[in-house]
Amino acid sequence: MKRAELITNLLCYENRANLMFATGQTRNKIDEIYDDDDLSEEFKIY
């Protein structure tokens, strides 16, 4: 694998992990604020 390709792949994985973390944090905050089962279901990560 070329070095540039490897670096690009690592950046993509890091961005995906950050996005998943941010989505989880957002869902937790929504649960805190509204504490609504229906709302938390919509934002659940599958």
N, CA, C and O atoms as a GROMACS GRO file, in nm:
protein
  184
    1MET      N    1   0.085  -0.119   0.000
    1MET     CA    2   0.000   0.000   0.000
    1MET      C    3   0.089   0.125   0.000
    1MET      O    4   0.188   0.132   0.073
    2LYS      N    5   0.053   0.220  -0.082
    2LYS     CA    6   0.131   0.343  -0.088
    2LYS      C    7   0.115   0.422   0.041
    2LYS      O    8   0.012   0.414   0.108
    3ARG      N    9   0.217   0.498   0.072
    3ARG     CA   10   0.216   0.574   0.197
    3ARG      C   11   0.102   0.676   0.201
    3ARG      O   12   0.035   0.690   0.303
    4ALA      N   13   0.080   0.747   0.091
    4ALA     CA   14  -0.026   0.848   0.085
    4ALA      C   15  -0.164   0.782   0.105
    4ALA      O   16  -0.251   0.837   0.172
    5GLU      N   17  -0.180   0.666   0.046
    5GLU     CA   18  -0.307   0.594   0.059
    5GLU      C   19  -0.330   0.552   0.204
    5GLU      O   20  -0.442   0.559   0.255
    6LEU      N   21  -0.223   0.507   0.268
    6LEU     CA   22  -0.232   0.466   0.408
    6LEU      C   23  -0.273   0.584   0.497
    6LEU      O   24  -0.360   0.571   0.583
    7ILE      N   25  -0.209   0.699   0.475
    7ILE     CA   26  -0.240   0.818   0.554
    7ILE      C   27  -0.385   0.860   0.532
    7ILE      O   28  -0.455   0.896   0.627
    8THR      N   29  -0.429   0.856   0.407
    8THR     CA   30  -0.568   0.892   0.375
    8THR      C   31  -0.666   0.800   0.447
    8THR      O   32  -0.765   0.846   0.504
    9ASN      N   33  -0.637   0.669   0.446
    9ASN     CA   34  -0.724   0.573   0.514
    9ASN      C   35  -0.729   0.599   0.664
    9ASN      O   36  -0.836   0.593   0.725
   10LEU      N   37  -0.615   0.628   0.723
   10LEU     CA   38  -0.611   0.656   0.866
   10LEU      C   39  -0.694   0.779   0.900
   10LEU      O   40  -0.766   0.780   1.000
   11LEU      N   41  -0.685   0.882   0.817
   11LEU     CA   42  -0.764   1.004   0.840
   11LEU      C   43  -0.913   0.976   0.829
   11LEU      O   44  -0.992   1.028   0.906
   12CYS      N   45  -0.951   0.892   0.732
   12CYS     CA   46  -1.092   0.857   0.716
   12CYS      C   47  -1.144   0.783   0.838
   12CYS      O   48  -1.255   0.810   0.885
   13TYR      N   49  -1.064   0.688   0.890
   13TYR     CA   50  -1.107   0.614   1.009
   13TYR      C   51  -1.119   0.706   1.129
   13TYR      O   52  -1.212   0.693   1.209
   14GLU      N   53  -1.025   0.800   1.141
   14GLU     CA   54  -1.028   0.893   1.254
   14GLU      C   55  -1.152   0.982   1.246
   14GLU      O   56  -1.218   1.005   1.348
   15ASN      N   57  -1.183   1.031   1.127
   15ASN     CA   58  -1.301   1.116   1.110
   15ASN      C   59  -1.428   1.039   1.140
   15ASN      O   60  -1.521   1.093   1.201
   16ARG      N   61  -1.434   0.913   1.097
   16ARG     CA   62  -1.552   0.831   1.124
   16ARG      C   63  -1.570   0.810   1.274
   16ARG      O   64  -1.681   0.817   1.326
   17ALA      N   65  -1.459   0.784   1.343
   17ALA     CA   66  -1.465   0.764   1.488
   17ALA      C   67  -1.510   0.892   1.558
   17ALA      O   68  -1.591   0.887   1.651
   18ASN      N   69  -1.458   1.005   1.514
   18ASN     CA   70  -1.498   1.133   1.574
   18ASN      C   71  -1.645   1.160   1.550
   18ASN      O   72  -1.714   1.210   1.639
   19LEU      N   73  -1.693   1.129   1.430
   19LEU     CA   74  -1.834   1.151   1.398
   19LEU      C   75  -1.923   1.063   1.484
   19LEU      O   76  -2.026   1.109   1.535
   20MET      N   77  -1.885   0.937   1.501
   20MET     CA   78  -1.964   0.846   1.584
   20MET      C   79  -1.966   0.894   1.729
   20MET      O   80  -2.070   0.888   1.795
   21PHE      N   81  -1.851   0.941   1.777
   21PHE     CA   82  -1.844   0.990   1.913
   21PHE      C   83  -1.932   1.113   1.930
   21PHE      O   84  -2.007   1.124   2.027
   22ALA      N   85  -1.925   1.206   1.834
   22ALA     CA   86  -2.004   1.329   1.841
   22ALA      C   87  -2.154   1.296   1.836
   22ALA      O   88  -2.233   1.358   1.907
   23THR      N   89  -2.192   1.200   1.753
   23THR     CA   90  -2.332   1.160   1.743
   23THR      C   91  -2.380   1.102   1.876
   23THR      O   92  -2.490   1.131   1.922
   24GLY      N   93  -2.295   1.019   1.937
   24GLY     CA   94  -2.329   0.961   2.067
   24GLY      C   95  -2.344   1.068   2.174
   24GLY      O   96  -2.435   1.061   2.256
   25GLN      N   97  -2.254   1.166   2.173
   25GLN     CA   98  -2.260   1.274   2.270
   25GLN      C   99  -2.387   1.356   2.251
   25GLN      O  100  -2.452   1.394   2.348
   26THR      N  101  -2.422   1.382   2.126
   26THR     CA  102  -2.544   1.458   2.096
   26THR      C  103  -2.667   1.385   2.148
   26THR      O  104  -2.756   1.445   2.207
   27ARG      N  105  -2.670   1.254   2.124
   27ARG     CA  106  -2.785   1.174   2.170
   27ARG      C  107  -2.793   1.175   2.322
   27ARG      O  108  -2.903   1.185   2.378
   28ASN      N  109  -2.679   1.166   2.389
   28ASN     CA  110  -2.679   1.171   2.535
   28ASN      C  111  -2.731   1.304   2.586
   28ASN      O  112  -2.807   1.308   2.682
   29LYS      N  113  -2.692   1.413   2.521
   29LYS     CA  114  -2.736   1.546   2.562
   29LYS      C  115  -2.886   1.560   2.539
   29LYS      O  116  -2.957   1.617   2.622
   30ILE      N  117  -2.936   1.509   2.426
   30ILE     CA  118  -3.080   1.515   2.398
   30ILE      C  119  -3.157   1.436   2.503
   30ILE      O  120  -3.261   1.480   2.550
   31ASP      N  121  -3.104   1.319   2.540
   31ASP     CA  122  -3.169   1.239   2.644
   31ASP      C  123  -3.174   1.316   2.775
   31ASP      O  124  -3.274   1.312   2.846
   32GLU      N  125  -3.064   1.386   2.808
   32GLU     CA  126  -3.060   1.464   2.932
   32GLU      C  127  -3.165   1.574   2.931
   32GLU      O  128  -3.237   1.594   3.030
   33ILE      N  129  -3.173   1.645   2.819
   33ILE     CA  130  -3.261   1.762   2.813
   33ILE      C  131  -3.408   1.720   2.811
   33ILE      O  132  -3.489   1.772   2.888
   34TYR      N  133  -3.442   1.627   2.722
   34TYR     CA  134  -3.583   1.594   2.702
   34TYR      C  135  -3.629   1.472   2.780
   34TYR      O  136  -3.745   1.463   2.820
   35ASP      N  137  -3.536   1.378   2.802
   35ASP     CA  138  -3.570   1.254   2.872
   35ASP      C  139  -3.697   1.191   2.815
   35ASP      O  140  -3.788   1.154   2.889
   36ASP      N  141  -3.700   1.180   2.684
   36ASP     CA  142  -3.819   1.132   2.613
   36ASP      C  143  -3.782   1.005   2.537
   36ASP      O  144  -3.692   1.008   2.453
   37ASP      N  145  -3.850   0.895   2.565
   37ASP     CA  146  -3.817   0.767   2.502
   37ASP      C  147  -3.828   0.773   2.350
   37ASP      O  148  -3.743   0.720   2.279
   38ASP      N  149  -3.934   0.838   2.300
   38ASP     CA  150  -3.953   0.845   2.155
   38ASP      C  151  -3.838   0.920   2.088
   38ASP      O  152  -3.789   0.878   1.983
   39LEU      N  153  -3.796   1.029   2.149
   39LEU     CA  154  -3.690   1.111   2.091
   39LEU      C  155  -3.558   1.036   2.093
   39LEU      O  156  -3.483   1.038   1.995
   40SER      N  157  -3.527   0.970   2.204
   40SER     CA  158  -3.400   0.898   2.213
   40SER      C  159  -3.397   0.781   2.114
   40SER      O  160  -3.290   0.744   2.066
   41GLU      N  161  -3.513   0.722   2.085
   41GLU     CA  162  -3.519   0.614   1.987
   41GLU      C  163  -3.477   0.664   1.849
   41GLU      O  164  -3.406   0.595   1.776
   42GLU      N  165  -3.520   0.785   1.813
   42GLU     CA  166  -3.488   0.839   1.682
   42GLU      C  167  -3.338   0.861   1.664
   42GLU      O  168  -3.286   0.847   1.554
   43PHE      N  169  -3.270   0.895   1.773
   43PHE     CA  170  -3.128   0.928   1.764
   43PHE      C  171  -3.038   0.811   1.802
   43PHE      O  172  -2.917   0.828   1.818
   44LYS      N  173  -3.097   0.695   1.817
   44LYS     CA  174  -3.018   0.578   1.857
   44LYS      C  175  -2.922   0.538   1.746
   44LYS      O  176  -2.956   0.544   1.628
   45ILE      N  177  -2.800   0.498   1.785
   45ILE     CA  178  -2.702   0.450   1.688
   45ILE      C  179  -2.722   0.300   1.671
   45ILE      O  180  -2.718   0.225   1.769
   46TYR      N  181  -2.744   0.258   1.548
   46TYR     CA  182  -2.772   0.117   1.523
   46TYR      C  183  -2.644   0.042   1.499
   46TYR      O  184  -2.647  -0.079   1.476
   0.00000   0.00000   0.00000
